Amino acid sequence: MIGDVSTDCKAGDLVKVLGKKGEPFGIGFWNPRAKIPLRIAAHGDLEPDEDFFASAIRRAGLLRREILRLDDCTEAYRCVHGDADQLPGLIVDKFADVLSIEVSSLAVWQRLESWVPMMHEAFGTQRVRIQADPEIARVESLPIGSHPLHQSIRPLKIREYGIPYEINFADSHKTGFFCDQRENRKRFGTLCTGRDVLDLCCYTGGFSVHAAMAGANEVTAVDLDERAVEMAKRNANINQARIKFTHADAFTWVRTMIENGRQWDVVLADPPKFIHGKDEDRLGYNKYCDLNALVLKLVKPGGIFVTCSCSGMLSPDDFERIIISAAHRQNLRLQIIARTGAGGDHPTLSNYPESQYLKVIWARVLA
């Protein structure tokens, strides 16, 4: 869709964008070598001005700390949610006094020297770790090696609704902890008192710990990532929570449990992203179908089924259709009691529906 480009535009520049007829369209970051060469930061008749991003950082801090008042309930939350905070290519999570930054844009990498101090001021932090996915770093032509501001952070503890968790950045995915499920973890706990609970794809044990702390009768947690299981065990020990952990592939383990006739009162499935791009949509779609069809067989009649998708390329409507179809093929009916997603620290931009990536369906399974 990109037509003419000024000859003096360099990779990482903040540029003014014009529409097809020359009318003002907005401002954005330019990188001709990237898979996404133009990242729009804001629309309208604006001139390229770096002060725009200082204001965006302050707005991000205002939303989390003064409007949502997240510091009152947690020490871990999303500070910057990329395009939805008008800071494309930047994801930032806060863990106590640490900013954990994930960069997916050369322009962002180039500006971190000035942005990080502003983010420390906005969020009351002191330390920072900076990372970029190796493949994204290659595509975006990021400098080789770590960013000059990057600090090695030892494992630390945070509290979420009074429950402590350990964050070990060296063994973690993404920024270190999935803050997007915070409200869902709390809600999940309220459904588990006195019940047998299965947490499938448990990662570092957030849902399992909430279930155990809420008085679940028994909690079983399964994950393929051996390091994640070890971290989950540490989180259980910190909270003196009794949880049965299993290191296994979800598909294989679920099939074994079906053969053994095992079922649980409450079952949660929170698999990793199955759809990473448009060329993978059919394969990912089928994986969601297959996994949920299998997992539904582990839910006792009248039991609670909670299923998640973090694939931004899968719409909420399509995800719900997958889940309903998986149930109906087995002559089951779902009494859907809630549809949720990420917390308010992961806002959705009205003209960027993919930012509503996390989808959670809460249902009771009826024969």
Stockholm file with secondary structure:
# STOCKHOLM 1.0

chainA/1-367         MIGDVSTDCKAGDLVKVLGKKGEPFGIGFWNPRAKIPLRIAAHGDLEPDEDFFASAIRRAGLLRREILRLDDCTEAYRCVHGDADQLPGLIVDKFADVLSIEVSSLAVWQRLESWVPMMHEAFGTQRVRIQADPEIARVESLPIGSHPLHQSIRPLKIREYGIPYEINFADSHKTGFFCDQRENRKRFGTLCTGRDVLDLCCYTGGFSVHAAMAGANEVTAVDLDERAVEMAKRNANINQARIKFTHADAFTWVRTMIENGRQWDVVLADPPKFIHGKDEDRLGYNKYCDLNALVLKLVKPGGIFVTCSCSGMLSPDDFERIIISAAHRQNLRLQIIARTGAGGDHPTLSNYPESQYLKVIWARVLA
#=GR chainA/1-367 SS CCCCCCTTCCTTCEEEEECTTSCEEEEEEECTTSSSCEEEEEESSCCCCTHHHHHHHHHHHHIIIIISCGGGTBSEEEEEEGGGGTCTTEEEEEETTEEEEEECCHHHHHHHHHHHHHHHHHHTCCEEEEECCHHHHHHHTCCSSCCTTCCCCCCEEEEETTEEEEECGGGCSTTSSCGGGHHHHHHHHHTTTTSEEEEESCTTTHHHHHHHHTTCSEEEEEESCHHHHHHHHHHHHHTTCCCEEEECCHHHHHHHHHHTTCCEEEEEECCCCSCCSGGGHHHHHHHHHHHHHHHGGGEEEEEEEEEEECCTTSCHHHHHHHHHHHHHTTTCEEEEEEEECSCTTSCCCTTCGGGCCCEEEEEEEEC
#=GC SS_cons         CCCCCCTTCCTTCEEEEECTTSCEEEEEEECTTSSSCEEEEEESSCCCCTHHHHHHHHHHHHIIIIISCGGGTBSEEEEEEGGGGTCTTEEEEEETTEEEEEECCHHHHHHHHHHHHHHHHHHTCCEEEEECCHHHHHHHTCCSSCCTTCCCCCCEEEEETTEEEEECGGGCSTTSSCGGGHHHHHHHHHTTTTSEEEEESCTTTHHHHHHHHTTCSEEEEEESCHHHHHHHHHHHHHTTCCCEEEECCHHHHHHHHHHTTCCEEEEEECCCCSCCSGGGHHHHHHHHHHHHHHHGGGEEEEEEEEEEECCTTSCHHHHHHHHHHHHHTTTCEEEEEEEECSCTTSCCCTTCGGGCCCEEEEEEEEC
//
